[in-house]
Amino acid sequence: MEDKNELEPAFFCVPDITGFTKFIATADINFTKNIIPALLRKLIDANILKMKIGEIEGDAIFFYKKGRLPSVGKVAEQCKIIYQTFSDFISSVEQSDPDNYNLYLADSQLGLKIIIHHGNISTANIKGRIKLLGTDVIIAHKLLKNAIADYNYILLTDKYLSKIKDRQNLEQWFDWEKLRTGMEVYEFMGEVGYRYITLDEITFMLDVKLSPALRSNKKTT
């Protein structure tokens, strides 16, 4: 049982490459060993919320931020920037290496999901490396495997959504009417409810909501 006195609240943002296992198993090793690290570096650089990295697990980056919860607008913007970075990287491969792109990346063979969660963590120092511990850390990891059929989406856990006091702001940025409902059941942890929306839908909404000056600035950075 967790000692609540040792726990700290934390925000989790976990981008994960969909279709990664098939890609690694079927693509040429000389192609994958260069492409995946380069893509992960790009996604790490897209970290506008100044989150820390708990760990990198092959195809997923476990970002977290302790303390005050980021605003809903900033979370939505972070998701958009991560997805745009992913899309731009795939497009750059099409230009620089069209043969391998057509073999392994065309027809959206890779996608991106982003898990957004909030919970409590504790930390341990293991030979100079900080290890995140706690039930919510496990939940964030387990949600990478879920029943959602879409390839590109944001998953917002009920626990994260319960922390949003301004429901109108939440509905503005994540278009509550378009959020679909889901749930997973995990041994020892029970039911984990969530809402989700495709990244294409939220990208379109953010393009509309962001000011012209901000959109112009993003194009030049």
Secondary structure as GFF3:
##gff-version 3
##sequence-region A 1 221
A	DSSP	three_ten_helix	4	6	.	.	.	ID=ss1
A	DSSP	beta_strand	8	18	.	.	.	ID=ss2
A	DSSP	alpha_helix	20	26	.	.	.	ID=ss3
A	DSSP	alpha_helix	29	45	.	.	.	ID=ss4
A	DSSP	beta_strand	52	56	.	.	.	ID=ss5
A	DSSP	beta_strand	61	66	.	.	.	ID=ss6
A	DSSP	alpha_helix	72	96	.	.	.	ID=ss7
A	DSSP	alpha_helix	98	100	.	.	.	ID=ss8
A	DSSP	pi_helix	101	105	.	.	.	ID=ss9
A	DSSP	beta_strand	111	126	.	.	.	ID=ss10
A	DSSP	beta_strand	129	133	.	.	.	ID=ss11
A	DSSP	alpha_helix	135	142	.	.	.	ID=ss12
A	DSSP	beta_strand	153	157	.	.	.	ID=ss13
A	DSSP	alpha_helix	158	161	.	.	.	ID=ss14
A	DSSP	alpha_helix	167	174	.	.	.	ID=ss15
A	DSSP	three_ten_helix	176	178	.	.	.	ID=ss16
A	DSSP	beta_strand	180	186	.	.	.	ID=ss17
A	DSSP	beta_strand	190	198	.	.	.	ID=ss18
A	DSSP	alpha_helix	199	209	.	.	.	ID=ss19
A	DSSP	alpha_helix	212	220	.	.	.	ID=ss20
###
